[in-house]
């Protein structure tokens, strides 16, 4: 099971098609209730503040290197 918000990146046809083929169920949190997915929300905020906001990336490989 994958728990996520209702963002467009989790509702797209390619993603939902992949979950069906892979046998992964999607469980969406209630709109406006990020505390239902608190650990992921905390990680996303920390990663954004400590890595993504600190650099200007030219390539995806640069992001991967900064994340290690």
N, C-alpha and C positions, 0 to 999 in steps of 0.2 A: 504494500500500500504506500502511496505517495501522498503526503499531506501538503497542501499548498493554499495560497490565496486564490482569488478569482481573477488574477491578472491575465492579460491577453497572451502572455508567453506560455501560460499553462492551459489555455483553451484553444490554441491553434490546431488545425487539422493534422499537421505533421506530428505534433506531440501526442495528441489524443490517439492517433492511429498507431504510433509506436507503443503506447501503453497497452492498447488492445492486443496487438501482436505479441507483446512481451508478457502478457498476463499480469500487468500491474494495474491495480485499482487506484483511482484518484479520489481522495477525500478532501473536499474544499472546506476551509474554515468559513465561518460566518463573515459576511462583509462588515468591515469596521471593527473586527475583533482580532487584532494581531497577537493578543496575548494567548490565543488558542494555538499559536505556533511560536511561542516565545523563544525557544532556544535557537531556532533558525533566524528569527528576526534579530536577535542579539548578535548572532554571528555575522549576518549581513551588514548590520550597522558598524560593528567593529572592523570588519574587513574593508568596508567602504572608507571609513575614517582613517585607518592605519595604513592602508595600502593604496587603494584607488585614488583617494583625494590627495595623496602626497606626491604623485607622479603624473607626468603627461606621457602616455604610452603611444608609440608609433606602430607597434605590432603586437599581435596576440602572444607571441613568444615572450615579449618583454613582460607582459602581465604574468605569465606562468613563472618566469624567473623571479619576479618580485614576490610572488606568493610563496615561494619556498623558503 
